[in-house]
Amino acid sequence: GAISGTGPHGRVVKKDVEAAKSGKAPLKATSAGAAPAAGAAAPASGGAAMAGGMTKAQVLALYPEGSYELVPNDGMRKVVAARLTESKQTVPHFYLTLDCKIDALLAAREQINAAAPVKDGKPSYKLSVNDFIMKAWAAALMKVPTANATWAGDSILYHKHADVAVAVSVPGGLFTPVVKACETKSLRQISEEVKDLAGRARSKKLTPAEYQGGSSSVSNLGMF
């Protein structure tokens, strides 16, 4: 059974959980039309509900008519929502957090960039922290081959190369172009390839082969 919610639209709030834990509040059977628990997100797709999600009609019923603008999802948003939901539901997940002291990396980046030849008033290259992360991540995947793997239902694919995807934000969605065999490439090669892939991702000029088949992804939230 589920906890009976006393919050807005029948949502479960903190006091409901505490009451249920103490045995003071009865549990109720979950109904198909029940509102999500506090903090639960509505499905990103605009069509039929994904597994375990709410239907469009159920979402709209939560908000007064006229209090929102309804914008249909384009194909990219639907695909992103479906793929992320599929990944979350079908692949075992666990999370690790690590703080890294990168003083030496930052000093090396500054020194390498300062040595870049100048052409037409501009340096011939400018490495980003993300380029170093891509290189380090590829090296780590080769050092720990059991992590350089893809879940495939009744099997696991162990990859011979570190094909590292990099998340690129584009209007209306996300692309993850892949730097193939990233472990074999220099920092400058990685930098140039990521710039090219990101630029063509934003103008939607990537071929499917360039954003499919990566064994791992890097998503840089440094701007936040």
Buried (B, 14 or more C-beta within 10 A) or exposed (E): EEBBBEBEEBBBBEEBBEBBEEEEBEEEEEEEEBBBBBEEEBBBBBEEBBEEBBBBEBBEEEEEEEEEEEEEBEEBBBBBBBEEBEEEEEEEEEEEEEEEEBEEBEEBBEEBEEEBEEEEEEEEBBBBEBBBBBBBBBEBBBEEEEEBBBEEEEEEEEBEBBBBBBBBBEEEBBBBBBBBEBBEBEBBBBBBBBBEBBEBBBEEEBEEEBBEEBBBEBEBEEEE
